[in-house]
Amino acid sequence: MTQAAAPLGWLGIARFGCVQAALGAIVVLTTSTLNRVMAVELALPAIVPGFLVALHYIAQVLRPRLGYGSDVGGRRTPWIIGGMALLSSGGIAAAAATVLMTTSLYLGIALAVAAFLAVGIGVGASGTSLLVLLAKRVAPKRRAPAATIVWLMMIAGIAITATVAGQQLEPFSQTRLLTVATVVAVAAFLMTLLAVWRIEGEPEAAPLPAKHTAQPGFFKALGEVWREGVRMGLWGAAQALAFGLGGLLGTGASDVARVIFGAPAVAYAAVFAAEAIVFLAAAYLAAGVFQAREAPGTGHPATANSMAADAAHAS
């Protein structure tokens, strides 16, 4: 039986962060940059890009099934690479669909629906397996800072891509849009290939399972077992649904507010004010959840650190 690979150091953690940065670069291009192009350059109702962005979140309800697939196979790297390949292809197709909307609106929207679904599935496949692999290859004491590093690198990828892509799109042209999208998608995929090269280590040798210990089906695992990929996928799916619903409601509300108030500035201000009220209500509910849950072994409410520790031990 082969020996388990040693936990990764900080450089290995940074390699995971590079994958997250690549993922964030393509996502921000499709959900933010193309969103702006549709709403400003093409003058489409905000609900159109809002629906497409929500669609990419809705596709991520497949995260538990995708995580289960990586559980059964026992290897995460193929799912990360395959997911990034689908994500990159979807990003390029989304840009092409946006260009197509200028000559054939309905065909462009149809292509955009397929492209944003591909983006959502790609994010689910790569992101879920990446987080599972991060938890498996990083020592427990380093999991919290590792998660912070990976998250910050994703934010950096989003910020850099949004800034540079926005600059390169001026003055706007269809050719520039396709070029920028293709360069970002290809660069992100190549960076992912380099970052995950041999990072997972060799698979552990294990005896062939007996018939009565065969892998359970997906729905049985979902209801009873919750192995690593399924659990991470459920968390990601719940988060994606919340983002998707919020984005769709927000863009729809902005269109309605512009009809009511006329002035775009007043309409957006009204929507942001309503969102702020909803945020305060959500914060109040979240505070109640934290107060209701007591930290194990104490009579005091659980802190974020204690809950993170619980999640790390569960992994």
SEVOZA-588004 format. One record per residue (C-alpha): residue number from 1; x, y, z. Coordinates in nm, 2 decimals. Layout:
BEGIN
NUM_X_Y_Z
...
REM end
This chain:
BEGIN
1_0.00_0.00_0.00
2_0.14_0.34_-0.10
3_0.21_0.60_0.17
4_-0.02_0.90_0.19
5_0.13_1.22_0.05
6_0.27_1.47_0.30
7_0.06_1.78_0.37
8_0.12_2.07_0.13
9_0.32_2.37_0.24
10_0.24_2.74_0.17
11_0.36_2.72_-0.19
12_0.12_2.43_-0.25
13_-0.16_2.63_-0.09
14_-0.07_2.92_-0.33
15_-0.11_2.68_-0.62
16_-0.47_2.61_-0.51
17_-0.51_2.99_-0.49
18_-0.40_3.02_-0.86
19_-0.68_2.79_-0.96
20_-0.93_2.99_-0.77
21_-0.79_3.31_-0.92
22_-0.83_3.16_-1.27
23_-1.19_3.05_-1.19
24_-1.27_3.40_-1.06
25_-1.12_3.56_-1.37
26_-1.36_3.38_-1.61
27_-1.66_3.42_-1.38
28_-1.62_3.80_-1.34
29_-1.58_3.83_-1.72
30_-1.91_3.66_-1.78
31_-2.11_3.78_-1.49
32_-1.99_4.14_-1.46
33_-1.81_4.25_-1.78
34_-2.06_4.09_-2.02
35_-2.34_4.21_-1.79
36_-2.23_4.57_-1.84
37_-2.19_4.52_-2.21
38_-2.55_4.39_-2.24
39_-2.70_4.66_-2.03
40_-2.49_4.96_-2.16
41_-2.36_4.90_-2.51
42_-2.65_4.68_-2.62
43_-2.91_4.87_-2.41
44_-3.09_4.55_-2.31
45_-3.32_4.55_-2.00
46_-3.13_4.46_-1.69
47_-3.34_4.15_-1.64
48_-3.17_3.99_-1.94
49_-2.82_3.97_-1.81
50_-2.97_3.92_-1.46
51_-3.15_3.61_-1.58
52_-2.83_3.48_-1.74
53_-2.62_3.54_-1.43
54_-2.89_3.37_-1.22
55_-2.89_3.08_-1.46
56_-2.52_3.01_-1.40
57_-2.59_3.00_-1.03
58_-2.89_2.77_-1.08
59_-2.68_2.53_-1.27
60_-2.46_2.49_-0.96
61_-2.74_2.29_-0.78
62_-2.55_2.01_-0.95
63_-2.26_2.06_-0.72
64_-2.36_1.77_-0.49
65_-2.38_1.53_-0.78
66_-2.05_1.66_-0.92
67_-1.89_1.62_-0.58
68_-2.02_1.27_-0.55
69_-1.87_1.19_-0.89
70_-1.53_1.29_-0.76
71_-1.59_1.09_-0.45
72_-1.66_0.77_-0.64
73_-1.36_0.82_-0.88
74_-1.13_0.90_-0.59
75_-0.94_1.16_-0.79
76_-1.01_1.53_-0.78
77_-0.77_1.67_-1.05
78_-0.96_1.54_-1.35
79_-1.27_1.71_-1.22
80_-1.09_2.04_-1.16
81_-0.93_2.03_-1.51
82_-1.25_1.92_-1.68
83_-1.45_2.18_-1.50
84_-1.21_2.46_-1.60
85_-1.22_2.34_-1.96
86_-1.60_2.37_-1.96
87_-1.59_2.70_-1.78
88_-1.33_2.84_-2.03
89_-1.54_2.72_-2.32
90_-1.85_2.87_-2.17
91_-1.68_3.21_-2.12
92_-1.58_3.23_-2.48
93_-1.92_3.12_-2.60
94_-2.09_3.38_-2.37
95_-1.88_3.65_-2.54
96_-1.97_3.52_-2.88
97_-2.34_3.51_-2.78
98_-2.32_3.88_-2.67
99_-2.18_3.97_-3.01
100_-2.45_3.77_-3.18
101_-2.72_3.96_-2.99
102_-2.62_4.27_-3.19
103_-2.75_4.11_-3.52
104_-2.99_3.84_-3.39
105_-3.12_3.90_-3.04
106_-3.31_3.58_-2.99
107_-3.03_3.35_-3.13
108_-2.78_3.54_-2.92
109_-2.99_3.48_-2.60
110_-3.03_3.11_-2.69
111_-2.66_3.07_-2.72
112_-2.60_3.27_-2.40
113_-2.83_3.04_-2.21
114_-2.62_2.74_-2.31
115_-2.30_2.93_-2.24
116_-2.40_3.04_-1.89
117_-2.52_2.69_-1.81
118_-2.17_2.56_-1.91
119_-2.01_2.83_-1.70
120_-2.22_2.73_-1.39
121_-2.15_2.36_-1.44
122_-1.78_2.42_-1.49
123_-1.76_2.63_-1.17
124_-1.94_2.36_-0.98
125_-1.72_2.08_-1.11
126_-1.39_2.26_-1.06
127_-1.47_2.46_-0.75
128_-1.62_2.17_-0.55
129_-1.33_1.93_-0.62
130_-1.08_2.20_-0.56
131_-1.21_2.27_-0.21
132_-1.23_1.90_-0.13
133_-0.87_1.85_-0.24
134_-0.76_2.15_-0.04
135_-0.91_2.00_0.27
136_-0.74_1.67_0.21
137_-0.39_1.79_0.12
138_-0.35_2.06_0.38
139_-0.28_1.99_0.75
140_-0.57_2.07_0.98
141_-0.39_2.35_1.16
142_-0.33_2.53_0.83
143_-0.68_2.48_0.68
144_-0.82_2.82_0.81
145_-0.53_3.03_0.68
146_-0.52_2.82_0.36
147_-0.89_2.90_0.30
148_-0.82_3.27_0.36
149_-0.53_3.27_0.11
150_-0.72_3.09_-0.16
151_-1.02_3.32_-0.11
152_-0.80_3.63_-0.13
153_-0.63_3.51_-0.44
154_-0.97_3.45_-0.60
155_-1.07_3.81_-0.51
156_-0.74_3.93_-0.66
157_-0.81_3.74_-0.98
158_-1.16_3.90_-1.00
159_-1.03_4.25_-0.94
160_-0.74_4.23_-1.18
161_-0.95_4.08_-1.46
162_-1.23_4.33_-1.42
163_-0.99_4.62_-1.43
164_-0.77_4.50_-1.71
165_-1.06_4.37_-1.92
166_-1.25_4.69_-1.88
167_-0.96_4.89_-2.00
168_-0.90_4.67_-2.30
169_-1.26_4.70_-2.41
170_-1.22_5.08_-2.46
171_-1.32_5.18_-2.72
172_-1.58_4.90_-2.73
173_-1.59_4.68_-3.04
174_-1.71_4.33_-3.10
175_-1.37_4.22_-3.20
176_-1.22_4.35_-2.88
177_-1.48_4.17_-2.67
178_-1.41_3.83_-2.84
179_-1.04_3.88_-2.81
180_-1.04_3.98_-2.44
181_-1.27_3.69_-2.36
182_-1.06_3.43_-2.54
183_-0.73_3.55_-2.39
184_-0.87_3.55_-2.04
185_-1.03_3.20_-2.08
186_-0.72_3.04_-2.24
187_-0.48_3.20_-1.99
188_-0.70_3.08_-1.70
189_-0.71_2.73_-1.83
190_-0.33_2.71_-1.88
191_-0.27_2.85_-1.54
192_-0.50_2.58_-1.39
193_-0.31_2.31_-1.57
194_0.02_2.43_-1.43
195_-0.12_2.48_-1.08
196_-0.26_2.13_-1.04
197_0.03_1.95_-1.20
198_0.10_1.66_-0.96
199_-0.05_1.84_-0.67
200_-0.29_1.56_-0.58
201_-0.02_1.30_-0.54
202_-0.04_0.93_-0.62
203_-0.37_0.76_-0.54
204_-0.36_0.54_-0.23
205_-0.36_0.17_-0.31
206_-0.65_-0.01_-0.15
207_-0.79_-0.37_-0.17
208_-1.08_-0.42_-0.40
209_-1.41_-0.37_-0.22
210_-1.64_-0.66_-0.16
211_-1.98_-0.65_-0.31
212_-2.15_-0.55_0.01
213_-1.91_-0.25_0.05
214_-1.96_-0.11_-0.30
215_-2.01_0.26_-0.34
216_-2.36_0.36_-0.25
217_-2.57_0.54_-0.52
218_-2.59_0.92_-0.53
219_-2.92_0.96_-0.36
220_-2.83_0.71_-0.09
221_-2.51_0.90_-0.03
222_-2.70_1.23_-0.03
223_-2.95_1.11_0.23
224_-2.73_0.89_0.45
225_-2.35_0.91_0.40
226_-2.26_1.27_0.29
227_-1.91_1.19_0.20
228_-1.66_1.47_0.13
229_-1.76_1.58_-0.22
230_-2.13_1.55_-0.16
231_-2.10_1.77_0.16
232_-1.90_2.04_-0.01
233_-2.13_2.03_-0.31
234_-2.44_2.08_-0.09
235_-2.28_2.39_0.07
236_-2.19_2.53_-0.27
237_-2.53_2.46_-0.42
238_-2.71_2.64_-0.13
239_-2.48_2.94_-0.17
240_-2.53_2.95_-0.55
241_-2.91_2.94_-0.52
242_-2.90_3.23_-0.28
243_-2.67_3.43_-0.51
244_-2.88_3.35_-0.81
245_-3.21_3.44_-0.65
246_-3.07_3.76_-0.51
247_-2.92_3.87_-0.84
248_-3.24_3.79_-1.04
249_-3.46_3.98_-0.79
250_-3.22_4.27_-0.79
251_-3.20_4.32_-1.17
252_-3.58_4.28_-1.20
253_-3.63_4.53_-0.92
254_-3.40_4.78_-1.10
255_-3.61_4.76_-1.42
256_-3.93_4.81_-1.23
257_-3.78_5.10_-1.04
258_-3.68_5.27_-1.36
259_-4.03_5.25_-1.49
260_-4.17_5.39_-1.16
261_-3.92_5.67_-1.10
262_-3.80_5.74_-1.45
263_-3.45_5.86_-1.35
264_-3.20_5.57_-1.34
265_-3.00_5.72_-1.05
266_-3.31_5.74_-0.83
267_-3.42_5.39_-0.94
268_-3.09_5.23_-0.85
269_-3.08_5.42_-0.52
270_-3.42_5.28_-0.43
271_-3.31_4.93_-0.51
272_-2.99_4.96_-0.31
273_-3.18_5.10_-0.01
274_-3.42_4.80_-0.02
275_-3.13_4.56_-0.05
276_-2.97_4.73_0.26
277_-3.29_4.67_0.46
278_-3.30_4.31_0.35
279_-2.93_4.27_0.45
280_-3.00_4.40_0.80
281_-3.28_4.16_0.83
282_-3.06_3.87_0.72
283_-2.79_3.98_0.96
284_-3.04_3.97_1.24
285_-3.15_3.62_1.15
286_-2.79_3.50_1.12
287_-2.71_3.64_1.47
288_-3.00_3.44_1.60
289_-2.86_3.12_1.44
290_-2.52_3.18_1.61
291_-2.67_3.25_1.94
292_-2.89_2.94_1.93
293_-2.59_2.71_1.86
294_-2.37_2.66_2.16
295_-2.00_2.56_2.12
296_-1.94_2.19_2.21
297_-1.84_2.15_2.57
298_-1.93_2.50_2.67
299_-2.24_2.69_2.77
300_-2.15_2.98_2.54
301_-2.26_3.06_2.19
302_-2.04_2.91_1.92
303_-1.80_3.15_1.75
304_-1.70_3.16_1.39
305_-1.37_2.99_1.48
306_-1.54_2.71_1.66
307_-1.78_2.65_1.37
308_-1.49_2.65_1.13
309_-1.31_2.40_1.34
310_-1.61_2.17_1.34
311_-1.62_2.19_0.96
312_-1.25_2.11_0.94
313_-1.28_1.81_1.17
314_-1.59_1.69_0.97
315_-1.37_1.69_0.66
REM end
